[in-house]
């Protein structure tokens, strides 16, 4: 049973609590959260409220007259009057979220904040972000080749570098959200930056001075390429969009999960569905991007297409801001990067110190309910929490320098982040295969027959099969697999590691299918005369789009779930950024592989596997290489997943709390 009281009008409550704790008559006992009286109080200078829990529920409902008859202590009488005057009875307290605030800084009221509606408002801005980013990325390679007259391999690398930078900047967005701005402000600021970037891109594609003169030749080498100034304006626009994307993606999913209370079973169940629906909804944005937006770019004008992106993001910002009063907010907890550096610095500084066999002798400054249990992995880091003579001042007082002494819980949080790294590393290759769906696969489509009746499908719109596979897979999994799995296994669907494994396997098979399809396309190209369109249907590419798309449906939701749920509470935004860096590194790895393959196979004046004209290259060999790497990576992931599941936890029911004051208390 819990109440809230105003600090300024109930000052003496603290002093009275210390006297009366645990001595109430009629079996009434004050329920303390730990051995310290004051740790049972919820104190926050930003909120100005105290929260106290009582074990006896019935006695809390008595009126003042009944309390006097029972002889309850003055403390209880005074507290009842304070809580009653502000209408903060237990019924009210049960509707608040302990670790979340409303827009005024008070504890978030469940009936007025959070839930699906605010989460949906945050999803709206992610839909428009996906509409802008994907609407640009999937069709950018055709613009670079057809309008800016860049070679095939160069165009592919520009796209992958742009996408890679977008996701790499998620680390910057996560750092700012955790340390200074909070997720709400981070989303608002970086959404505005992305809007400016798409607006600039619309202008750059509209003005003829910002692109080279048109060229009718089918050979790019015979056309005048864009000069440095024209490419500079294009790059400035793209990387403004990349900066906005990085800030948004690192915070949107975390801000959405903030709208659900993990301690409430009903809301916790809603959060489990949030991850699937989050990806399903933003895939709708991708679907609109690769169909409607790409068609507008090709048939109406690119400036119109990019202008729509800018306008939609502006509307999304207004919708997002309209939910300000309904959101739940979490306080900035400081940069987890700094905390990680502190643990390593302290451990290295005590590299010659022996860790005591009893971990209870290590430093800890958190109450029992907030501690993390000690684990036996990465034992070197345990040195960071060992107390030595240097941790005491010249006068014998105990002082804590976070760069020399870290609590056990912080050390364990760093260990948790390290444990994520093998899973993180083995998911990078998936996004390298994903990058091919937006680059070389689109270039393949430009050379193939794409007409249905009198309608010609835009090459960039072939990714509709990719997005369709995502939507179908998520729908089948959400409505069919999850209920059946829950009925059979008693669990709501596959685990996050199982979903990641499925995604990796499907992508490897998808690359093998892409290699087979390219063999067929190249055989037709060799038999045909030089024409811009080969007599082979573009629907030959559907299997590779469908397999990799289904793989993304599993791996994206699995990674998002894994990195958010398995990371420490104070490092969730950084963990989300860590997940998104797998996308960044996957795109950069694609650029690196293309450059290496072009250099190695293009010697003696030959084009090699990839180059200026894919009809004269061996893209099938490049896809085959990716398929082989993907299968090897899948095997490595299985090993890492098995290692991750082996947790050796050493549980200590009671740890020694070394106080921050000048004395050390032993709690046995």
C-alpha positions as MATLAB code, in Angstrom:
seq = 'XXXXXXXXXXXXXXXXXXXXXXXXXXXXXXXXXXXXXXXXXXXXXXXXXXXXXXXXXXXXXXXXXXXXXXXXXXXXXXXXXXXXXXXXXXXXXXXXXXXXXXXXXXXXXXXXXXXXXXXXXXXXXXXXXXXXXXXXXXXXXXXXXXXXXXXXXXXXXXXXXXXXXXXXXXXXXXXXXXXXXXXXXXXXXXXXXXXXXXXXXXXXXXXXXXXXXXXXXXXXXXXXXXXXXXXXXXXXXXXXXXXXXXXXXXXXXXXXXXXXXXXXXXXXXXXXXXXXXXXXXXXXXXXXXXXXXXXXXXXXXXXXXXXXXXXXXXXXXXXXXXXXXXXXXXXXXXXXXXXXXXXXXXXXXXXXXXXXXXXXXXXXXXXXXXXXXXXXXXXXXXXXXXXXXXXXXXXXXXXXXXXXXXXXXXXXXXXXXXXXXXXXXXXXXXXXXXXXXXXXXXXXXXXXXXXXXXXXXXXXXXXXXXXXXXXXXXXXXXXXXXXXXXXXXXXXXXXXXXXXXXXXXXXXXXXXXXXXXXXXXXXXXXXXXXXXXXXXXXXXXXXXXXXXXXXXXXXXXXXXXXXXXXXXXXXXXXXXXXXXXXXXXXXXXXXXXXXXXXXXXXXXXXXXXXXXXXXXXXXXXXXXXXXXXXXXXXXXXXXXXXXXXXXXXXXXXXXXXXXXXXXXXXXX';
ca = [
       0.000    0.000    0.000;
       1.554    3.301   -0.995;
       0.823    7.021   -0.640;
       2.330   10.253   -1.915;
       2.807   13.344    0.289;
       4.130   16.832   -0.428;
       7.630   17.333    0.939;
       7.204   20.961    1.871;
       4.136   20.330    4.085;
       5.240   16.999    5.611;
       8.852   17.725    6.554;
       8.545   16.251   10.013;
       7.320   12.991    8.502;
      10.944   11.949    7.948;
      11.904   12.453   11.593;
       8.748   10.766   12.887;
       9.266    7.837   10.536;
      12.661    7.090   12.054;
      11.141    6.916   15.561;
       7.979    4.992   14.779;
       9.281    2.528   12.173;
       8.182   -0.986   12.945;
       6.441   -0.198   16.289;
       2.776    0.324   15.377;
       0.199   -1.418   17.660;
      -2.490   -3.830   16.509;
       0.030   -5.651   14.366;
       0.632   -2.651   12.111;
       4.167   -2.637   10.752;
       5.885   -0.244    8.486;
       7.102   -2.163    5.425;
      10.674   -1.138    4.662;
      12.328   -1.912    1.326;
      15.765   -2.502    2.859;
      17.704   -2.215    6.111;
      17.901    1.561    5.780;
      14.814    3.570    6.730;
      15.410    6.164    4.084;
      15.783    3.739    1.184;
      12.066    2.973    1.504;
      11.300    6.538    0.449;
      10.890    7.547   -3.150;
      12.762   10.842   -3.154;
      13.225   12.893   -6.261;
      14.077   16.609   -6.165;
      12.441   17.093   -9.549;
       9.153   15.600   -8.380;
       8.937   16.858   -4.785;
       7.035   13.819   -3.486;
       7.590   11.058   -0.949;
       6.320    7.520   -1.351;
       5.973    5.150    1.617;
       4.721    1.575    1.545;
       2.659   -0.070    4.321;
       2.164   -3.792    4.763;
      -1.280   -3.667    6.424;
      -3.807   -2.661    3.754;
      -6.958   -2.724    5.887;
      -5.677   -0.291    8.492;
      -4.911    2.303    5.814;
      -8.593    2.606    4.974;
      -9.628    3.608    8.524;
     -10.886    7.122    9.150;
      -9.340    9.482   11.700;
     -11.825    8.641   14.494;
     -11.224    4.910   14.143;
      -7.489    5.458   14.276;
      -7.766    7.278   17.581;
      -9.831    4.425   19.066;
      -7.226    1.894   18.004;
      -4.433    4.001   19.428;
      -2.450    4.259   16.245;
       0.722    6.379   16.491;
       0.630   10.112   15.680;
       2.846    9.400   12.698;
       0.112    7.409   11.049;
      -2.512   10.056   11.865;
      -0.354   12.862   10.470;
       0.454   10.890    7.355;
      -3.187   10.070    6.734;
      -4.154   13.741    6.900;
      -1.364   14.719    4.469;
      -2.250   12.053    1.960;
      -5.988   12.640    2.231;
      -5.707   16.398    1.739;
      -4.015   15.859   -1.605;
      -6.251   12.960   -2.657;
      -3.295   10.647   -3.085;
      -4.803    7.514   -1.609;
      -3.618    4.064   -2.624;
      -6.117    3.914   -5.478;
      -4.385    6.913   -7.033;
      -0.928    5.539   -6.404;
      -1.763    2.293   -8.172;
      -2.297    4.332  -11.348;
       1.190    5.849  -11.416;
       4.407    4.594  -13.012;
       7.321    4.720  -10.584;
      10.151    5.293  -13.091;
       8.327    7.560  -15.548;
       7.204   11.181  -15.455;
       4.588   13.236  -17.234;
       5.402   16.426  -19.121;
       5.272   18.453  -15.877;
       7.785   16.242  -14.096;
       5.326   14.429  -11.794;
       4.901   10.633  -11.650;
       3.131    9.523  -14.816;
      -0.551    8.699  -14.318;
      -1.418    5.469  -16.149;
      -4.940    6.649  -16.901;
      -3.692    9.820  -18.611;
      -0.328    8.899  -20.087;
       1.245    6.070  -22.032;
      -0.332    3.088  -23.749;
      -0.993    2.393  -27.402;
      -2.138    5.884  -28.453;
       1.083    7.748  -27.484;
       3.133    4.808  -28.802;
       1.254    5.107  -32.107;
       2.043    8.838  -32.281;
       5.737    8.040  -31.953;
       5.350    5.395  -34.669;
       3.897    8.006  -37.002;
       7.176    9.881  -37.191;
       9.042    6.605  -37.819;
       6.698    5.807  -40.733;
       7.536    9.130  -42.387;
      11.241    8.658  -41.664;
      11.101    5.296  -43.424;
       9.092    6.858  -46.275;
      11.808    9.480  -46.783;
      14.895    7.308  -46.288;
      13.697    4.324  -48.309;
      12.018    6.488  -50.940;
      15.399    8.063  -51.576;
      17.623    4.995  -51.162;
      15.809    2.439  -53.347;
      15.749    4.709  -56.380;
      18.924    6.713  -55.807;
      21.130    4.350  -57.791;
      19.110    5.005  -60.961;
      19.413    8.774  -60.424;
      23.172    8.566  -59.906;
      23.645    6.492  -63.049;
      20.989    7.992  -65.320;
      21.186   11.674  -64.333;
      24.538   12.215  -62.584;
      26.249    9.713  -64.999;
      28.232    7.783  -62.374;
      29.519    4.232  -63.067;
      27.553    1.263  -61.732;
      29.906    0.304  -58.896;
      30.365    3.951  -57.838;
      26.602    4.492  -57.726;
      26.139    1.391  -55.586;
      28.823    2.555  -53.151;
      27.284    6.040  -52.847;
      23.972    4.458  -51.826;
      25.511    2.009  -49.346;
      27.725    4.731  -47.827;
      24.677    6.961  -47.393;
      22.672    4.209  -45.696;
      25.652    3.103  -43.613;
      26.252    6.623  -42.321;
      22.554    6.973  -41.492;
      22.665    4.007  -39.152;
      26.145    4.738  -37.791;
      24.958    8.157  -36.623;
      22.465    6.339  -34.404;
      25.303    6.143  -31.867;
      25.461    9.947  -31.779;
      21.699   10.174  -31.388;
      21.742    7.601  -28.601;
      24.536    9.444  -26.781;
      22.675   12.765  -26.892;
      19.389   11.145  -25.831;
      20.947    9.376  -22.838;
      23.166   12.216  -21.662;
      21.552   15.550  -22.442;
      18.383   15.789  -24.506;
      16.216   12.809  -23.596;
      14.425   10.758  -26.238;
      11.555   13.200  -26.775;
      13.754   16.215  -27.584;
      16.130   14.069  -29.635;
      13.277   12.860  -31.849;
      11.903   16.377  -32.351;
      15.278   17.995  -33.170;
      16.551   15.336  -35.566;
      13.183   15.093  -37.327;
      13.536   18.787  -38.168;
      17.085   18.167  -39.468;
      15.838   15.389  -41.740;
      13.052   17.636  -43.028;
      15.634   20.264  -44.000;
      17.732   17.614  -45.760;
      14.871   16.285  -47.889;
      13.839   19.841  -48.741;
      17.391   20.614  -49.940;
      17.457   17.381  -51.967;
      14.188   18.355  -53.653;
      15.701   21.711  -54.638;
      18.966   20.161  -55.883;
      17.112   17.759  -58.201;
      14.919   20.608  -59.491;
      17.594   23.092  -60.544;
      19.349   22.200  -63.855;
      22.529   23.957  -62.644;
      22.958   21.234  -60.011;
      23.156   18.291  -62.443;
      25.129   17.549  -65.647;
      23.562   17.927  -69.112;
      21.345   15.031  -70.334;
      22.999   12.221  -72.289;
      21.315    9.769  -74.665;
      24.190    7.274  -74.841;
      23.740    3.883  -73.188;
      27.437    3.906  -72.208;
      27.943    5.961  -69.028;
      31.634    6.474  -69.854;
      30.632    8.574  -72.901;
      28.521   10.984  -70.807;
      29.699   13.997  -68.808;
      29.733   13.205  -65.099;
      28.550   15.588  -62.392;
      31.249   18.024  -61.262;
      32.497   18.428  -57.697;
      30.121   21.306  -56.863;
      27.068   19.386  -58.071;
      28.092   16.272  -56.169;
      28.898   18.400  -53.109;
      25.340   19.784  -52.942;
      23.956   16.271  -53.403;
      26.192   14.877  -50.645;
      25.253   17.728  -48.281;
      21.567   16.955  -48.779;
      22.031   13.210  -48.346;
      24.117   13.474  -45.193;
      21.741   15.956  -43.571;
      19.091   13.287  -44.106;
      21.516   10.694  -42.710;
      22.066   12.828  -39.587;
      18.325   13.164  -39.050;
      17.803    9.434  -39.563;
      20.505    8.586  -37.026;
      18.950   10.716  -34.318;
      15.459    9.411  -34.971;
      16.141    5.702  -35.192;
      18.148    5.564  -31.973;
      15.262    6.960  -29.923;
      11.911    6.168  -31.558;
      11.720    2.481  -30.607;
      12.940    3.184  -27.062;
      10.505    6.069  -26.668;
       7.704    3.790  -27.848;
       8.552    1.155  -25.229;
       8.686    3.908  -22.588;
       4.914    4.209  -23.000;
       4.453    0.754  -21.416;
       5.100   -0.154  -17.782;
       7.214   -3.313  -17.514;
       5.962   -3.880  -13.948;
       2.340   -4.011  -15.089;
       1.540   -7.456  -16.518;
      -1.078   -6.107  -18.926;
       1.201   -3.403  -20.323;
       4.149   -5.806  -20.400;
       2.115   -8.099  -22.654;
       1.293   -5.125  -24.880;
       5.001   -4.321  -25.148;
       5.695   -7.839  -26.429;
       3.382   -7.157  -29.381;
       4.817   -3.670  -29.839;
       8.047   -4.940  -31.447;
       6.220   -6.866  -34.193;
       3.682   -4.123  -34.822;
       6.421   -1.500  -34.768;
       8.164   -3.147  -37.705;
       4.869   -3.990  -39.449;
       3.716   -0.370  -39.364;
       6.998    1.143  -40.561;
       7.029   -1.430  -43.352;
       3.863    0.266  -44.566;
       5.963    3.410  -44.948;
       8.514    1.429  -46.925;
       5.753   -0.018  -49.116;
       4.484    3.481  -49.934;
       8.052    4.565  -50.634;
       8.847    1.805  -53.147;
       5.515    2.060  -54.957;
       3.830    5.459  -54.904;
       6.909    7.566  -54.186;
       9.185    5.815  -56.694;
       6.483    6.088  -59.366;
       6.157    9.836  -58.709;
       9.948   10.253  -58.922;
      10.153    8.453  -62.280;
       6.957    9.686  -63.961;
       6.268   13.122  -62.427;
       9.629   14.341  -61.189;
      12.168   13.622  -58.478;
      11.739   17.054  -56.943;
       8.032   16.268  -56.428;
       8.861   12.940  -54.832;
      11.409   14.400  -52.449;
       9.128   17.355  -51.738;
       6.422   14.922  -50.608;
       8.974   13.355  -48.240;
       9.723   16.740  -46.731;
       6.058   17.677  -46.356;
       5.099   14.327  -44.802;
       7.883   14.597  -42.225;
       6.747   18.111  -41.310;
       3.196   16.846  -40.727;
       4.571   13.934  -38.693;
       6.466   16.370  -36.448;
       3.260   18.285  -35.742;
       1.426   15.034  -34.921;
       4.272   13.920  -32.665;
       4.289   17.217  -30.772;
       0.515   17.040  -30.310;
       0.986   14.091  -27.960;
       3.330   15.945  -25.583;
       0.873   15.854  -22.664;
       0.153   12.151  -23.101;
       3.699   10.791  -23.240;
       5.623    9.151  -20.440;
       9.156   10.437  -20.061;
      12.275    8.831  -18.599;
      15.029   10.936  -17.082;
      18.488   11.164  -18.635;
      20.761    8.773  -16.764;
      24.072    9.998  -18.150;
      26.126    8.602  -20.965;
      26.608    4.833  -20.756;
      29.789    5.327  -22.796;
      31.276    7.249  -19.867;
      30.160    4.531  -17.442;
      31.782    1.846  -19.584;
      35.025    3.836  -19.789;
      35.006    4.307  -16.007;
      34.725    0.553  -15.403;
      37.599   -0.237  -17.766;
      39.734    2.581  -16.342;
      39.149    1.377  -12.773;
      39.850   -2.256  -13.696;
      43.066   -1.380  -15.542;
      44.177    0.841  -12.660;
      43.801   -2.130  -10.291;
      45.192   -4.761  -12.636;
      47.531   -6.068   -9.907;
      44.799   -6.234   -7.250;
      43.414   -9.637   -6.337;
      39.626  -10.015   -6.421;
      38.304  -11.360   -3.081;
      36.700  -14.804   -3.191;
      33.632  -13.357   -1.478;
      32.109  -10.803   -3.858;
      30.147   -9.394   -0.904;
      33.347   -7.575    0.090;
      33.233   -5.504   -3.110;
      31.866   -1.998   -3.348;
      28.136   -1.499   -3.939;
      26.050    1.643   -3.447;
      22.586    0.534   -4.525;
      19.764   -1.006   -2.439;
      19.096   -4.721   -2.819;
      16.103   -4.253   -5.130;
      18.171   -2.349   -7.705;
      21.335   -4.481   -7.744;
      22.518   -6.822  -10.458;
      23.734  -10.270   -9.419;
      27.401  -11.021   -9.869;
      28.453  -13.226  -12.802;
      31.664  -15.206  -13.293;
      32.358  -14.027  -16.859;
      34.967  -11.333  -17.636;
      36.375  -11.563  -14.103;
      39.053   -8.984  -14.893;
      36.413   -6.243  -14.696;
      35.579   -7.280  -11.098;
      38.769   -5.496  -10.047;
      36.959   -2.198  -10.660;
      34.768   -2.774   -7.570;
      37.533   -3.885   -5.167;
      38.119   -1.415   -2.315;
      41.794   -0.658   -1.622;
      43.663    1.800    0.603;
      43.870    4.413   -2.167;
      40.079    4.753   -1.995;
      40.453    6.423    1.425;
      41.577    9.999    1.919;
      44.534   11.154    4.009;
      42.185   11.740    6.956;
      40.815    8.189    6.708;
      37.514    9.234    5.136;
      36.046    7.042    2.417;
      35.642    8.826   -0.909;
      34.448    7.430   -4.209;
      36.119    8.392   -7.472;
      34.046    6.741  -10.248;
      37.179    6.445  -12.404;
      38.916    4.404   -9.681;
      36.069    2.556   -7.943;
      32.809    1.343   -9.495;
      29.888   -0.464   -7.844;
      29.306   -4.137   -8.627;
      26.064   -3.330  -10.441;
      27.797   -0.985  -12.877;
      30.467   -3.589  -13.561;
      27.758   -6.164  -14.261;
      26.018   -3.755  -16.636;
      29.227   -3.423  -18.640;
      29.536   -7.221  -18.682;
      26.009   -7.435  -20.092;
      26.957   -5.106  -22.935;
      30.098   -7.144  -23.693;
      28.024  -10.332  -23.824;
      25.941   -8.777  -26.618;
      28.941   -8.235  -28.901;
      29.265  -11.745  -30.453;
      25.572  -11.699  -31.424;
      26.046   -8.161  -32.697;
      29.030   -9.114  -34.858;
      27.359  -12.134  -36.483;
      24.337  -10.143  -37.675;
      26.325   -7.625  -39.728;
      26.559   -9.823  -42.840;
      22.758   -9.929  -43.182;
      22.648   -6.193  -43.877;
      25.361   -6.615  -46.500;
      23.020   -8.940  -48.419;
      20.161   -6.513  -47.737;
      22.180   -3.717  -49.377;
      22.225   -5.668  -52.657;
      18.420   -5.452  -52.844;
      18.665   -1.677  -53.144;
      21.675   -1.485  -55.444;
      22.636   -4.269  -57.830;
      19.190   -5.900  -57.783;
      17.644   -2.589  -58.864;
      20.279   -2.289  -61.615;
      19.411   -5.819  -62.731;
      15.764   -4.763  -62.982;
      16.622   -1.795  -65.233;
      17.969   -4.217  -67.874;
      14.960   -6.596  -67.828;
      11.437   -6.583  -69.263;
       9.217   -4.708  -66.775;
       5.988   -4.057  -68.651;
       2.548   -5.334  -67.710;
       0.262   -4.481  -70.608;
       0.950   -0.812  -71.312;
       2.287   -0.090  -67.818;
       6.022   -0.207  -67.114;
       7.024   -1.000  -63.557;
       9.692    1.414  -62.240;
      12.912   -0.470  -61.501;
      12.997    0.853  -57.932;
       9.472   -0.437  -57.337;
      10.641   -4.048  -57.664;
      11.426   -3.817  -53.957;
       7.667   -3.966  -53.420;
       8.111   -7.738  -53.440;
      10.731   -7.291  -50.759;
       8.383   -5.209  -48.583;
       5.453   -7.485  -49.402;
       7.446  -10.437  -48.096;
       8.051   -8.533  -44.847;
       4.370   -7.711  -44.377;
       3.187  -11.228  -45.221;
       5.770  -12.819  -42.936;
       4.906  -10.539  -40.012;
       1.170  -11.055  -40.496;
       1.491  -14.845  -40.635;
       3.834  -14.870  -37.636;
       1.630  -12.547  -35.564;
      -1.719  -14.190  -36.343;
      -0.802  -17.833  -36.956;
       2.622  -18.809  -35.618;
       2.489  -16.965  -32.286;
      -0.911  -18.370  -31.177;
       0.027  -21.915  -32.252;
       3.443  -21.699  -30.594;
       1.888  -20.398  -27.389;
      -0.615  -23.241  -27.380;
       2.042  -25.863  -28.116;
       5.065  -24.578  -26.189;
       3.420  -22.165  -23.772;
       5.553  -19.303  -25.136;
       4.399  -16.292  -27.223;
       6.372  -17.136  -30.355;
      10.030  -17.744  -31.131;
      12.743  -16.314  -28.909;
      14.707  -13.331  -30.187;
      17.758  -15.511  -30.924;
      15.631  -18.005  -32.852;
      14.183  -15.218  -34.994;
      17.657  -13.885  -35.730;
      18.807  -17.374  -36.746;
      15.835  -17.785  -39.113;
      16.562  -14.403  -40.692;
      20.234  -15.225  -41.270;
      19.396  -18.559  -42.887;
      16.756  -17.068  -45.203;
      19.149  -14.338  -46.355;
      21.834  -16.913  -47.186;
      19.332  -18.890  -49.273;
      18.200  -15.608  -50.870;
      21.736  -14.821  -52.041;
      22.044  -18.314  -53.516;
      18.776  -17.743  -55.395;
      20.079  -14.367  -56.602;
      23.203  -16.024  -58.006;
      21.099  -18.573  -59.925;
      18.831  -15.838  -61.325;
      21.843  -13.784  -62.439;
      23.301  -16.781  -64.292;
      20.083  -16.931  -66.310;
      20.033  -13.160  -66.925;
      23.660  -13.088  -68.093;
      23.073  -15.985  -70.501;
      20.273  -13.976  -72.127;
      22.458  -10.840  -72.191;
      25.242  -12.664  -74.082;
      22.795  -13.935  -76.709;
      21.065  -10.582  -77.220;
      22.153   -7.652  -79.300;
      23.037   -4.397  -77.565;
      19.700   -3.084  -76.335;
      18.646   -1.319  -73.189;
      16.087   -4.006  -72.325;
      16.770   -7.756  -72.331;
      14.043  -10.195  -73.414;
      13.705  -11.730  -69.943;
      11.022  -10.982  -67.345;
      11.919   -9.028  -64.245;
       9.822  -11.408  -62.143;
      12.813  -13.760  -62.219;
      14.155  -11.623  -59.350;
      11.143  -12.240  -57.073;
      12.671  -15.207  -55.131;
      15.701  -13.206  -53.961;
      13.521  -10.258  -52.920;
      11.057  -12.515  -51.124;
      13.639  -14.606  -49.249;
      15.718  -11.660  -48.045;
      12.530   -9.720  -47.204;
      11.200  -12.581  -45.067;
      14.614  -12.803  -43.452;
      14.481   -9.114  -42.549;
      11.068   -9.558  -40.920;
      12.577  -12.113  -38.535;
      15.990  -10.605  -37.948;
      14.884   -6.975  -37.470;
      12.259   -7.810  -34.845;
      14.594  -10.357  -33.254;
      17.505   -7.916  -33.038;
      15.317   -5.079  -31.750;
      13.834   -7.334  -29.066;
      17.222   -8.812  -28.148;
      19.161   -5.571  -27.807;
      16.427   -3.758  -25.867;
      15.459   -6.550  -23.464;
      18.946   -7.948  -22.829;
      20.666   -4.634  -22.163;
      20.840   -2.851  -18.787;
      17.985   -0.446  -18.103;
      20.217    2.650  -18.248;
      21.803    1.604  -21.547;
      18.749    0.794  -23.676;
      19.152    3.755  -26.034;
      22.826    2.929  -26.524;
      21.883   -0.708  -27.051;
      19.388    0.322  -29.741;
      22.177    2.338  -31.355;
      24.420   -0.721  -31.142;
      21.778   -2.750  -32.988;
      21.473   -0.111  -35.694;
      25.249   -0.041  -36.176;
      24.945   -3.584  -37.539;
      22.997   -2.026  -40.397;
      25.656    0.667  -40.812;
      28.546   -1.782  -40.838;
      26.615   -4.077  -43.171;
      26.317   -1.281  -45.745;
      29.956   -0.265  -45.290;
      31.005   -3.895  -45.663;
      29.061   -4.006  -48.926;
      31.000   -0.977  -50.207;
      34.272   -2.563  -49.092;
      33.481   -5.892  -50.768;
      32.499   -4.185  -54.011;
      35.757   -2.191  -54.017;
      37.888   -5.253  -53.222;
      36.143   -7.468  -55.782;
      36.387   -4.743  -58.429;
      40.109   -4.331  -57.766;
      40.978   -8.030  -57.575;
      38.889   -9.253  -60.528;
      39.278   -6.185  -62.738;
      42.960   -6.480  -63.555;
      44.499   -6.447  -67.068;
      42.010   -3.882  -68.343;
      39.023   -6.128  -67.727;
      35.878   -4.963  -65.997;
      35.819   -7.802  -63.463;
      32.780   -9.078  -61.577;
      31.376   -5.584  -60.956;
      32.038   -2.405  -62.893;
      30.473    0.095  -65.254;
      28.114   -2.329  -67.029;
      26.579   -5.300  -65.178;
      25.820   -7.053  -68.502;
      29.556   -7.410  -69.066;
      30.426   -8.424  -65.488;
      29.957  -11.520  -63.325;
      27.451  -10.400  -60.710;
      26.490  -14.058  -60.247;
      29.957  -14.762  -58.809;
      29.635  -11.785  -56.458;
      26.259  -13.071  -55.240;
      27.754  -16.545  -54.848;
      30.534  -15.097  -52.686;
      27.944  -13.392  -50.472;
      25.955  -16.643  -50.201;
      29.059  -18.531  -49.047;
      29.923  -15.831  -46.493;
      26.317  -15.842  -45.243;
      26.255  -19.602  -44.609;
      29.610  -19.442  -42.792;
      28.300  -16.530  -40.707;
      25.113  -18.492  -39.902;
      27.214  -21.304  -38.435;
      29.213  -18.810  -36.356;
      25.987  -17.260  -35.073;
      24.743  -20.638  -33.829;
      27.974  -21.047  -31.857;
      27.690  -17.531  -30.379;
      24.021  -18.014  -29.495;
      24.838  -21.264  -27.668;
      27.597  -19.454  -25.755;
      25.295  -16.566  -24.845;
      22.650  -18.861  -23.378;
      25.169  -20.381  -20.962;
      24.864  -17.993  -18.039;
      26.917  -18.693  -14.946;
      25.387  -16.522  -12.273;
      26.735  -16.411   -8.774;
      23.859  -15.274   -6.594;
      24.558  -13.472   -3.350;
      21.442  -12.942   -1.210;
      23.151  -10.139    0.630;
      25.972   -7.943   -0.573;
      28.007   -5.656    1.589;
      26.992   -2.062    1.083;
      29.908    0.291    1.402;
      28.308    3.641    2.031;
      29.280    6.782    0.223;
      29.773    8.536    3.557;
      32.880    8.235    5.676;
      31.989    4.868    7.216;
      31.535    1.335    5.882;
      28.505   -0.611    7.077;
      28.352   -4.386    6.965;
      24.896   -5.835    6.354;
      24.847   -9.510    7.268;
];
